[in-house]
Amino acid sequence: MEALDSEPCGVGIRGVAMAIDSVVWLALFMIAVSAVGAVTGQTVTTASGVETDLSGTPAAIGLGLWLALAIGYHTLAEWRYGKTLGKYLVSIRVVAADGTTPSFGGVLGRNVLRLVDWLPLFYLVGIVAMALSDGQRRLGDRVGDTAVVRT
């Protein structure tokens, strides 16, 4: 595919996209917790609705499943379409650093590193990395050899 002539986008618009994608993350969290609760028998029906209260190993499994689903969501959406729902709604997309379509390995790498970029307080490492980068790239973008650009 030909290289795209697009400008890198900064932390503000990427933050809006991530806020939108947080709604998807919340839905994936609810799915993960409900699935683990159903399998372990820790889901109960009460007068106020269905409740799942995980602790110990089931809670760790629920957390791991949620992280896998969240990373999978970002990876598959960015690899297949160049964007997640949040990126689509704010008109930005993920590209390879040279402007072409990113590889599966590239988007997987950028999304696994999302966990580091997110630390220690809601993308603080990622924001600092972007501020110190020539092309507004967080650590995940550098590892995945990707960039986020306006469409």
Residue frames relative to the residue before (quaternion, step in Angstrom):
aa qw qx qy qz dx dy dz
M 1.0000 0.0000 0.0000 0.0000 0.00 0.00 0.00
E 0.5269 -0.6408 0.4591 0.3178 3.58 -1.10 0.68
A 0.5632 -0.5894 0.4585 0.3538 3.52 -1.20 0.55
L 0.3773 -0.7208 0.5394 0.2171 3.56 -1.10 0.72
D 0.3031 -0.7175 0.5917 0.2078 3.56 -1.11 0.69
S 0.2896 0.7467 -0.5369 0.2652 3.56 0.11 1.32
E 0.4257 -0.6977 0.5133 0.2619 3.54 -1.14 0.58
P 0.5251 -0.6173 0.4739 0.3446 3.58 -1.05 0.73
C 0.2695 -0.7617 0.5592 0.1856 3.57 -1.04 0.64
G 0.4918 -0.7091 0.4481 0.2336 3.52 -1.14 0.71
V 0.7923 -0.3703 0.2496 0.4157 3.45 -1.43 -0.09
G 0.6182 0.5896 -0.3555 0.3792 3.62 0.96 -0.74
I 0.7324 0.4102 -0.2418 0.4867 3.57 0.65 -1.09
R 0.6197 0.5239 -0.3426 0.4734 3.58 1.10 -0.64
G 0.6235 0.5391 -0.3314 0.4591 3.58 1.10 -0.66
V 0.6271 0.5181 -0.3318 0.4778 3.57 1.04 -0.75
A 0.6426 0.5149 -0.3201 0.4684 3.60 0.94 -0.87
M 0.6709 0.4931 -0.3014 0.4647 3.59 0.92 -0.88
A 0.6119 0.5397 -0.3533 0.4576 3.60 1.04 -0.68
I 0.6428 0.5000 -0.3130 0.4888 3.58 1.02 -0.80
D 0.6789 0.4869 -0.2895 0.4672 3.58 0.92 -0.90
S 0.5414 0.6167 -0.4020 0.4061 3.59 1.20 -0.36
V 0.5782 0.5564 -0.3730 0.4658 3.58 1.17 -0.52
V 0.6352 0.5008 -0.3180 0.4946 3.58 1.03 -0.80
W 0.6325 0.5316 -0.3323 0.4548 3.60 0.96 -0.86
L 0.6436 0.5194 -0.3246 0.4589 3.60 0.95 -0.83
A 0.6457 0.5060 -0.3169 0.4760 3.59 0.96 -0.83
L 0.6591 0.4984 -0.3079 0.4716 3.60 0.97 -0.83
F 0.6069 0.5437 -0.3425 0.4678 3.59 1.10 -0.68
M 0.6667 0.4985 -0.2997 0.4661 3.56 0.91 -0.91
I 0.6323 0.5212 -0.3255 0.4718 3.58 1.04 -0.76
A 0.6705 0.5055 -0.3000 0.4526 3.60 0.88 -0.96
V 0.6811 0.4794 -0.2929 0.4695 3.59 0.83 -0.96
S 0.6604 0.5079 -0.3111 0.4573 3.59 0.92 -0.86
A 0.6520 0.5174 -0.3169 0.4546 3.58 0.96 -0.85
V 0.6784 0.4664 -0.2951 0.4848 3.59 0.87 -0.92
G 0.6414 0.5267 -0.3244 0.4539 3.60 0.98 -0.78
A 0.6510 0.5120 -0.3139 0.4642 3.57 0.99 -0.80
V 0.6819 0.4883 -0.2871 0.4628 3.58 0.95 -0.86
T 0.7504 0.3952 -0.2108 0.4861 3.60 0.99 -0.84
G 0.4908 -0.6797 0.4255 0.3408 3.59 1.23 -0.12
Q 0.5232 0.6476 -0.4091 0.3735 3.58 1.19 0.37
T 0.5407 0.5552 -0.4236 0.4691 3.56 1.20 0.58
V 0.0230 -0.8046 0.5928 -0.0255 3.57 -0.80 1.01
T 0.3527 -0.6948 0.5833 0.2296 3.52 -1.24 0.55
T 0.0659 -0.7898 0.6098 0.0014 3.54 -0.82 1.07
A 0.7101 -0.4291 0.3294 0.4507 3.56 -1.31 0.00
S 0.7225 0.4312 -0.2467 0.4810 3.60 1.13 -0.62
G 0.7588 -0.3254 0.1960 0.5291 3.61 1.23 -0.03
V 0.6447 -0.4803 0.4073 0.4335 3.55 -1.25 -0.48
E 0.0638 -0.8087 0.5848 -0.0021 3.56 -0.85 1.00
T 0.0946 -0.7601 0.6411 0.0477 3.52 -1.11 0.80
D 0.0211 -0.7958 0.6040 -0.0375 3.54 -0.72 1.12
L 0.0641 -0.8279 0.5572 -0.0069 3.56 -0.09 1.31
S 0.0553 0.7691 -0.6363 0.0228 3.55 -1.16 0.65
G 0.7972 0.3023 -0.2237 0.4722 3.53 -1.27 0.39
T 0.8504 -0.1004 0.1001 0.5067 3.55 -1.03 -0.86
P 0.6495 0.5009 -0.3482 0.4539 3.66 0.84 -0.75
A 0.6271 0.5230 -0.3420 0.4651 3.61 1.03 -0.69
A 0.6489 0.5042 -0.3148 0.4750 3.59 0.98 -0.82
I 0.6428 0.5059 -0.3204 0.4778 3.58 1.01 -0.78
G 0.6363 0.5274 -0.3211 0.4626 3.59 0.99 -0.82
L 0.6487 0.5099 -0.3072 0.4742 3.58 0.99 -0.86
G 0.6647 0.5046 -0.2981 0.4634 3.57 0.93 -0.90
L 0.6475 0.5077 -0.3132 0.4742 3.57 0.99 -0.84
W 0.6429 0.5222 -0.3205 0.4596 3.59 0.97 -0.84
L 0.6631 0.4939 -0.3139 0.4668 3.60 0.89 -0.88
A 0.6402 0.5171 -0.3245 0.4664 3.59 1.00 -0.80
L 0.6605 0.4980 -0.3066 0.4709 3.60 0.94 -0.84
A 0.6684 0.5024 -0.3043 0.4564 3.60 0.93 -0.89
I 0.6650 0.4727 -0.3035 0.4922 3.59 0.91 -0.87
G 0.6374 0.5331 -0.3188 0.4559 3.57 1.03 -0.79
Y 0.6225 0.5434 -0.3329 0.4542 3.58 1.00 -0.83
H 0.6952 0.4615 -0.2768 0.4765 3.58 0.78 -1.03
T 0.6743 0.5173 -0.3045 0.4301 3.57 0.84 -0.97
L 0.7162 0.4481 -0.2715 0.4610 3.58 0.74 -1.00
A 0.6598 0.5042 -0.3188 0.4571 3.61 0.94 -0.82
E 0.6993 0.4590 -0.2807 0.4708 3.60 0.89 -0.88
W 0.6494 0.5025 -0.3271 0.4678 3.60 1.02 -0.67
R 0.7377 0.4324 -0.2360 0.4617 3.57 0.83 -1.00
Y 0.8298 0.2080 -0.0666 0.5135 3.59 0.87 -0.99
G 0.4809 -0.6674 0.4388 0.3617 3.60 1.23 -0.29
K 0.8034 0.1722 -0.0770 0.5648 3.57 1.24 -0.11
T 0.3937 -0.6480 0.5972 0.2616 3.49 -1.34 0.48
L 0.7192 -0.3922 0.3126 0.4808 3.58 -1.24 -0.06
G 0.6608 0.5139 -0.3062 0.4534 3.59 0.91 -0.89
K 0.6650 0.4866 -0.3015 0.4797 3.58 0.92 -0.88
Y 0.6165 0.5490 -0.3411 0.4496 3.59 1.02 -0.77
L 0.7105 0.4853 -0.2654 0.4349 3.58 0.85 -1.00
V 0.7440 0.3401 -0.2233 0.5300 3.62 1.16 -0.44
S 0.4678 -0.7355 0.3928 0.2933 3.58 1.33 0.32
I 0.5064 0.5644 -0.4950 0.4243 3.54 0.69 1.15
R 0.1024 -0.8028 0.5854 0.0477 3.57 -1.21 0.40
V 0.4551 -0.6456 0.5422 0.2867 3.52 -1.33 0.39
V 0.0034 -0.7709 0.6365 -0.0228 3.54 -0.99 0.93
A 0.5789 -0.5002 0.4755 0.4343 3.55 -1.30 0.16
A 0.6746 -0.5176 0.3352 0.4057 3.60 -1.17 0.51
D 0.6927 0.4520 -0.2845 0.4847 3.60 1.12 -0.55
G 0.6195 -0.5871 0.3267 0.4061 3.60 1.29 0.17
T 0.5796 0.5790 -0.3827 0.4270 3.59 1.23 -0.06
T 0.7101 -0.4124 0.3365 0.4609 3.57 -1.31 -0.04
P 0.4167 -0.7228 0.4852 0.2618 3.60 -0.79 0.94
S 0.4901 -0.6458 0.4974 0.3088 3.55 -1.20 0.54
F 0.6395 -0.5021 0.4018 0.4213 3.57 -1.25 0.30
G 0.6550 0.5143 -0.3102 0.4586 3.59 0.94 -0.86
G 0.6373 0.5380 -0.3214 0.4484 3.57 1.03 -0.75
V 0.7126 0.4219 -0.2713 0.4905 3.58 0.86 -0.90
L 0.5920 0.5400 -0.3750 0.4663 3.60 1.10 -0.52
G 0.6590 0.5130 -0.3031 0.4590 3.59 0.91 -0.90
R 0.6727 0.4936 -0.3076 0.4575 3.59 0.88 -0.90
N 0.7121 0.4604 -0.2667 0.4580 3.57 1.03 -0.71
V 0.5853 0.5223 -0.3799 0.4902 3.60 1.12 -0.45
L 0.6815 0.4758 -0.2808 0.4799 3.60 1.02 -0.80
R 0.4297 0.6903 -0.4594 0.3575 3.60 1.27 -0.14
L 0.6197 0.5578 -0.3364 0.4379 3.59 1.07 -0.75
V 0.6682 0.4613 -0.2966 0.5027 3.60 1.05 -0.73
D 0.6373 0.5301 -0.3259 0.4546 3.60 0.95 -0.86
W 0.6449 0.5510 -0.3048 0.4332 3.57 1.11 -0.73
L 0.6412 0.5525 -0.3175 0.4277 3.59 1.15 -0.61
P 0.6788 -0.1786 -0.7076 -0.0814 1.67 -2.22 1.03
L 0.7914 0.1878 -0.1062 0.5720 3.59 1.19 -0.23
F 0.8107 -0.3380 0.1676 0.4476 3.56 -0.33 1.32
Y 0.8137 -0.3337 0.1186 0.4610 3.53 0.29 1.39
L 0.2636 0.7857 -0.5223 0.2013 3.60 1.14 0.47
V 0.6613 0.4892 -0.3122 0.4754 3.62 0.89 -0.89
G 0.6586 0.5175 -0.3057 0.4528 3.59 0.95 -0.86
I 0.6554 0.5090 -0.3097 0.4642 3.59 0.98 -0.84
V 0.6507 0.4961 -0.3119 0.4829 3.58 0.95 -0.85
A 0.6459 0.5172 -0.3210 0.4607 3.60 0.93 -0.87
M 0.6527 0.5033 -0.3173 0.4692 3.60 0.98 -0.79
A 0.6515 0.5240 -0.3160 0.4484 3.58 0.97 -0.84
L 0.7270 0.4191 -0.2295 0.4931 3.59 1.10 -0.69
S 0.6069 0.5767 -0.3310 0.4354 3.59 1.32 -0.05
D 0.5457 -0.6147 0.4648 0.3291 3.55 -1.13 0.68
G 0.8105 0.2772 -0.1182 0.5022 3.59 0.90 -0.91
Q 0.5434 -0.6328 0.4011 0.3786 3.61 1.12 0.58
R 0.3995 0.7263 -0.4626 0.3143 3.59 0.95 0.88
R 0.3365 -0.7173 0.5720 0.2123 3.57 -0.91 0.94
L 0.7298 -0.4151 0.2818 0.4644 3.60 -1.25 0.13
G 0.6401 0.5387 -0.3257 0.4404 3.58 0.96 -0.84
D 0.6362 0.5157 -0.3268 0.4717 3.59 1.03 -0.73
R 0.6526 0.5129 -0.3153 0.4600 3.56 1.00 -0.78
V 0.6656 0.4879 -0.3023 0.4771 3.58 0.94 -0.86
G 0.7418 0.4076 -0.2174 0.4861 3.59 0.93 -0.91
D 0.3372 -0.7519 0.4858 0.2916 3.58 1.33 -0.15
T 0.4650 0.6580 -0.4369 0.3998 3.53 0.96 1.04
A 0.1476 -0.7429 0.6404 0.1273 3.53 -1.38 0.09
V 0.2936 -0.7074 0.6047 0.2185 3.57 -1.25 0.37
V 0.0442 -0.8215 0.5659 -0.0542 3.53 -0.71 1.17
R 0.5432 -0.5756 0.4909 0.3642 3.53 -1.32 0.32
T 0.2954 -0.7630 0.5456 0.1813 3.58 -1.05 0.70
